[in-house]
Amino acid sequence: MAHQQTIPVPGRLSEAGKRVYEERLKAVLEPDHIGEFVAIEPESGRYFLGESGLEAMLSAREAMPGSLFFLARVGYPAANKIGGRSLKKWVG
């Protein structure tokens, strides 16, 4: 059975990951890595890049198997988007 970690305080991982990205990584990563994904371990500040979120997370888990990571997309406000198209345009 796989060991599953829980986040002690809801939102803590996300807040810490965003802070590390904004304060330490944004200026380093954005010039050359726009659109790539980055998995950030907030406590150490270590990060792992990948062409996909899965690739970044697999690299991170391999290097730091007992850690939790925040996933971001370099140069974007969110790693992924949820959306769709309005049916109003197509129906009538």
N, C-alpha and C positions, 0 to 999 in steps of 0.2 A: 504494500500500500504506500502510495506517495505521501510524503510529508507536506502538509499545507500550512503556510504561514498566514497569520492574520495581522492586520494593521491595528496597533493598539488604540489609536485615536483616528476616527474617520477624517480623511482629508489631509492628514499629516504628511503622508508620502507625496501627494500631489503638490502641496504647498512647498515642501522642502525641495522637490525636484524642479519646480518652476523657479524658485529662488536661485538654485545653483546654476540653472541655465542662464537666467538673466544677468546674474552678477559675475559669473566666471566663464561661461562657455560661449555665450552669444557672439562676442567680439572675436573669439578664436575660430568658431565654426562657420559663421555665416559668410565670410568672404569666399570660401572654397567648397562648401558642402550643402548649399541650398537644395532642399528637396529630399535629402537623405534623412534617415531616421536615427535617433540617438537614444540609447538606453542609459539612464543616469542613476548611479547609486549615490543618493544624496549625502549620506554620512561621510563617505570618503571623497566624493567628488569625481570618482572614476567614471568614465563614460565609454560607450561602445557604439560605433557607427555601423550602419548597414543600409543596403539599398531598399530594404523593406523593414517593417516593424519586427517581423519574425526573425529576420537575419540579425538585427541589432540585439534582440532579446536572447537569441540562442548564444551569441558571442558572450553576452553579459553573464548568462547563467553558467556557461562553461568556465569562465574565469572566476566567478564568485557565486558558487552554487547555493550558498546559504543566505543570499541577500535578496532584498526587494528592490525593484527598479521603477523609475518613472520614465515613460516613453514619450518622446516628443519628435516632431518633424522640424528639422532645421529651417528657419525662416518662415514658418507657418504658425498661426495662432493655436492650432490643435494638430495632433498626430493624424487623426482621421476625421472625416465629416459624415454627418448623417443628413440625408436630404432626399429629395425626389422632385418630381415635376407635378405641376398642377394639372389635374385632369380637365379643368375648365377650358383650357386652350384646345384640348383634343376632342371634347365632347360637345359640340354645339357651338 
